[in-house]
Amino acid sequence: MTSQTMMSLVQLHVHEEMRGLEIFDNNDKMIRDVVGPYQESSQVRLSCRAYGGHPLPEVRWVSRGEELIHPRALPLPDSPMPLGSDRPVTVRSAMLILRELTRHDDGRRLRCEARSTNLTLGLHKEVTISMHLPPLRVEIEGTDVPLRAGVEASIMCRSTGSKPPATLDLKIDGSTGFKALPPQSSLDQNTTIRRGRLLPSSEDNGRTITCTAKNPLVPDYRLSATRRLQVHFAPEVQARLAPALNPKNIKEGEDVYFVCHIRANPPESRVQWLHQGRPLFTVKEKGVLAQARNLVLQRVSRHAQGKYQCTATNAINTVTSAPATLDVMCEYRHPVSPASRAYLFDPAPLTLPHSSAHLFTLFYLFFS
């Protein structure tokens, strides 16, 4: 009896797990968790390498749940497994290129995934992009409303968007009453503030306050904000003879001009002229024209001599100037008394302490 023998051929497919997965930067340096730091507009080149595995794995890059690209998995020549294996293994690699980073890429997680088949475990590895960022915004606070001379004010500069926190330079050029305090950073390290104390004076009105933010690790970029200070102060007043006049050579019958120099913020709302402490008003018949900052005395007489002042009023205060003295050289034809110096428009008789029967003419300079 003859027995029959049956033979079957079975093809065995062996699926081998991958040995490892690693990420390298453009300098072939292995990256563990963080890649960078980079600056804006930088290019990133990362290589993800899967070692071993059968069938050969597919390698891809994913970020925020979406595949970034469909890179070619380039098999490299067989090489010894760098993690202690004696068997040569095949390395599959996927290159990722991010050509121009923006500040939105800071903290972005990049995930490399490698998978062979459903019968083997896939591997993945993540790295985070770290960046050095310049300041995004600089603001000056505390100057929106006018300051007041002699009242201390707090001024603050705020910078956001810099990583690491920005350094702030807060200054007012030419001011002697300003002191900048040390900077402070917020808990999230995104905001830096610097305060300053200013005891404003009238000289600070119109000056510029500047705050400059910069990141020392991004040296080619800085951001500045400027504000022009508004300081309210009481009038600063000076009464002066017009520059064209020689105060030592003013004679009766000449016209005299006074100017009230006023520096005030807000501007003066009222100006009053005084002669010997008494208010002066425009009286054209007597040759007196008091018009705001200007005072005109037409065809002055000896009675016009004396002290002249101007008073200026604004929303802060009313201030009277120091006196400006007018001396008039007079021609006398009868005896007069030095004690008879009169106010303007109050011409009292003038007598000398002794009498004289002769008419004489002299020029005599009265000093107040």
Stockholm file with secondary structure:
# STOCKHOLM 1.0

chainA/1-368         MTSQTMMSLVQLHVHEEMRGLEIFDNNDKMIRDVVGPYQESSQVRLSCRAYGGHPLPEVRWVSRGEELIHPRALPLPDSPMPLGSDRPVTVRSAMLILRELTRHDDGRRLRCEARSTNLTLGLHKEVTISMHLPPLRVEIEGTDVPLRAGVEASIMCRSTGSKPPATLDLKIDGSTGFKALPPQSSLDQNTTIRRGRLLPSSEDNGRTITCTAKNPLVPDYRLSATRRLQVHFAPEVQARLAPALNPKNIKEGEDVYFVCHIRANPPESRVQWLHQGRPLFTVKEKGVLAQARNLVLQRVSRHAQGKYQCTATNAINTVTSAPATLDVMCEYRHPVSPASRAYLFDPAPLTLPHSSAHLFTLFYLFFS
#=GR chainA/1-368 SS CCCCCCCCCCCCCCCEEEEEEEEECTTSCEESSEEEEECTTCCEEEEEEEEEEESCCEEEEEETTEECCCCCCEECCCEECTTTCSSEECEEEEEEEECSCCGGGTTCEEEEEEECCTTSCCEEEEEEEEECBCCCEEEEESCSSCEETTSCEEEEEEEESCBSCCEEEEEETTCSSEEECCCEECTTSSEEEEEEEECCCGGGTTCEEEEEEECTTSTTCEEEEEEECCEEEEEEEEEEECTTSCTTCCBTTCCEEEEEEEEEESCCSEEEEEETTEEECCBGGGTEEEETTEEEECSCCGGGCEEEEEEEECSSCEEECCCEEECCEEEESSCCCGGGCCCTTCCCCCCCSSCCSSCCCEEEECCC
#=GC SS_cons         CCCCCCCCCCCCCCCEEEEEEEEECTTSCEESSEEEEECTTCCEEEEEEEEEEESCCEEEEEETTEECCCCCCEECCCEECTTTCSSEECEEEEEEEECSCCGGGTTCEEEEEEECCTTSCCEEEEEEEEECBCCCEEEEESCSSCEETTSCEEEEEEEESCBSCCEEEEEETTCSSEEECCCEECTTSSEEEEEEEECCCGGGTTCEEEEEEECTTSTTCEEEEEEECCEEEEEEEEEEECTTSCTTCCBTTCCEEEEEEEEEESCCSEEEEEETTEEECCBGGGTEEEETTEEEECSCCGGGCEEEEEEEECSSCEEECCCEEECCEEEESSCCCGGGCCCTTCCCCCCCSSCCSSCCCEEEECCC
//
